[in-house]
Amino acid sequence: MHDEVRVVAGDCTATFDGRSEREHRGDVVTVVKPDNTVLVHDADGYQPVAWLTRADSVQFVDGVLDAREGDQRLRVEVHDEHGAARHPVSRAGVPVGDCPTCEGRLVLAGGSVLCRDCGDEYSVPRDGAVLEETCPVCGLPLLRVERGDTFEVCIDRDCQPIDDRVADRFDREWDCPNCEGDLRILRRGGLIAGCERYPECDTGFGIPTGVVDGSCDCGLPVFETPSGRRCLDTDCERT
């Protein structure tokens, strides 16, 4: 799905009031993005001469653009307009396949896989890797994640939930260190290994990013993570 970007070109005076005050006059192009970010570009380089990121409000009345964000204000007065237009715009990303819903192009952008045409969107975990292979059920790309083991699942969690795959592999795999219960794979805010005797026993450990690589002297598994080896229990000092 597309939003609109507004572009105004002309002889303008751009005045910024904030922690400092700046004024620029020249033939510039002013761009207003869908998130109310305002950029004023002149002829040199990629850096705008004036800007305001994600303004609370943007108004364009009688040849004056007024953008405000807290105590900051960007005012662009158009003395002689060369041209103005509105254009469709969307998030740009790395192509990762075709959308099975509408056959549009899927891109990976801003932590999500989204379709440029129909707007379908699927969140991607920060540690997830989108693969070239597609799901045999729905045709969406597969996702590789590490949650005690390496799993390849559909990016659509309604199709192949990561939690179900982790539970199939590790549910009741480990004993609770504080009672005789088993640790279940549960979703409580995040993915955890929590005692089956909750609430009588409230033992629970977050499942880290990484793969199981042996056992700790305390009896819990040791994970090989991007930041090094660690026990499932972050407070354990025996690893």
Summary of the structure (lengths in Angstrom):
residues: 239
radius of gyration: 26.0
end to end distance: 49.3
largest distance: 79.3
contacts: 700
relative contact order: 0.09
helix: 4%
strand: 54%
